[in-house]
Amino acid sequence: MDFKKWEPVYEKILEDFGFSREDDENSAILLSNLLIGAGTADTNTLEELISGKDVLVCGNAPKLLIDLKEVNVEDYVIIAADGATAPLIDKGIVPHVIVTDLDGDVEKEIQANQEGSIMVVHAHGDNTEKLLRYVPQFRNVIGTTQAEPFGNIHNFGGFTDGDRCVFLAHEFNAESITLVGFDFYDKNVTPMKEKKLKWAQRLLGAF
């Protein structure tokens, strides 16, 4: 991801939601410090896992389990968006990668991580407490930010957990990307979530 190309989009997101770039940056610094000396993973691991492979990106829409019936999960590298991890684990599916800002069922994410999932943990302005609580419990972690990347903190693009999964798969040269468990028109969500879904749909339109 070329941050200079992403930055104008990021600035529009900040403006639209009233988010603070400084808060995002401070959260990223915190995550960076938490990862120093911890069980971090190298991005080469993602390259080896994803490059040239068919990727299944799992969102957390209610129709996830229905969508999964239409695919053979063994044919894919599975990337789960945060809250999708719990239903996958309950179904006996361990994602290869979990992209999370720690808003979902983190205990299930810890379980998946212990069973081999790589954690791509995202820092933003309002999840610092969760970073402090949960990051030390993970191993094989890669840190990300929406702001400018630095050192051990990356920016592969994207805004919500779901579209960040797709950007990550694209960044590491997936052969194909299939979405399951996505519903951009779900009306049974909060106004904030509905707004985020519109942004996710807009960003994924770039692919």
Buried (B, 14 or more C-beta within 10 A) or exposed (E): BEEEEBBEBBEEBBEEEEBBBEBBBBBBBBBBEBBEEBBBBEBEBBEEBBEEBBBBBBBBBEEBEEBBEEBEBEEBBBBBBBBBBBBBBEEEBBBBBBBBBBBBBBEBBBBBBEEEBBBBBBBBBEBBEBBEEBBEBBBBBBBBBBBBBEEBBBBBBBBBBBBBBBBBBBBBEBEEBBBBBBBBEEEEBEEEEBEBBEBBBBBBEEE
